[in-house]
Amino acid sequence: MALTLYSTPDCGNCGFLEHLLQRRGLLYTKVDVSEDGDQSARKRLQELGFMGVPVMYDPARDEYRYGVDVEWLPPAQPMPAAG
């Protein structure tokens, strides 16, 4: 199952976390919760008590996490063999 990264375009920590997810080979969906983005997702995060981003959601654990918490992320996925 893919993780969900809730972010905004001008969030430095969001960009760092996205880069980390890519480097680890983790599947994720990025949801923009800025004023021009997904307002239903923004409202949902606020209802859960999150007032900022980045917020990650892991459906395997049914758990949300605010900020950059490297230890909370699933382990890196092995890269497929070339050729």
C-alpha positions as CSV (number, residue, x, y, z in Angstrom):
1,M,0.0,0.0,0.0
2,A,1.2,3.5,-0.8
3,L,1.9,6.1,1.8
4,T,0.2,9.5,1.5
5,L,2.3,12.7,1.8
6,Y,0.2,15.8,2.6
7,S,2.2,18.9,1.6
8,T,2.3,22.4,0.2
9,P,4.4,23.6,-2.7
10,D,6.4,26.1,-0.6
11,C,7.2,23.6,2.3
12,G,10.9,22.8,2.5
13,N,10.4,19.9,4.8
14,C,7.8,18.5,2.4
15,G,10.3,18.6,-0.4
16,F,13.0,16.9,1.8
17,L,10.6,14.2,2.8
18,E,9.5,13.6,-0.8
19,H,13.1,13.3,-1.8
20,L,13.7,10.8,1.0
21,L,10.7,8.7,0.0
22,Q,12.0,8.6,-3.6
23,R,15.5,7.6,-2.5
24,R,14.1,4.8,-0.4
25,G,12.0,3.5,-3.3
26,L,8.8,3.9,-1.3
27,L,5.4,4.2,-3.1
28,Y,3.5,7.3,-2.1
29,T,0.8,9.7,-3.2
30,K,1.4,13.4,-2.8
31,V,-1.6,15.5,-1.8
32,D,-1.3,19.3,-2.0
33,V,-3.3,20.9,0.8
34,S,-2.4,24.5,0.0
35,E,-5.1,27.1,-0.6
36,D,-5.1,26.1,-4.2
37,G,-5.0,22.4,-3.5
38,D,-7.2,19.7,-2.0
39,Q,-9.4,21.5,0.6
40,S,-11.2,18.3,1.7
41,A,-7.8,16.8,2.6
42,R,-6.8,20.1,4.4
43,K,-10.0,20.0,6.4
44,R,-9.5,16.3,7.3
45,L,-6.0,17.0,8.6
46,Q,-7.3,19.9,10.7
47,E,-10.0,17.7,12.1
48,L,-7.2,15.3,13.2
49,G,-5.4,18.1,14.9
50,F,-2.7,18.8,12.3
51,M,-2.1,22.5,11.6
52,G,0.9,22.2,9.4
53,V,2.7,20.0,6.9
54,P,4.3,17.6,6.1
55,V,2.0,14.9,7.3
56,M,2.4,11.3,6.3
57,Y,-0.2,8.6,6.4
58,D,0.6,4.9,6.4
59,P,-2.4,2.8,5.6
60,A,-0.7,-0.4,6.7
61,R,-0.5,1.0,10.3
62,D,-3.6,3.3,9.9
63,E,-1.3,6.0,11.4
64,Y,-0.6,9.7,10.7
65,R,2.7,11.4,11.5
66,Y,3.6,15.1,11.4
67,G,7.0,16.3,10.4
68,V,10.1,14.5,9.1
69,D,10.4,11.3,11.2
70,V,12.9,9.1,9.4
71,E,12.6,6.3,11.9
72,W,8.8,6.1,11.4
73,L,9.1,5.5,7.7
74,P,9.0,2.0,6.4
75,P,12.3,0.5,5.4
76,A,13.7,1.1,2.0
77,Q,12.5,-1.1,-0.8
78,P,15.1,-3.1,-2.7
79,M,15.9,-1.8,-6.1
80,P,15.1,-4.2,-9.0
81,A,18.1,-5.9,-10.6
82,A,19.2,-4.3,-13.8
83,G,19.0,-6.1,-17.1
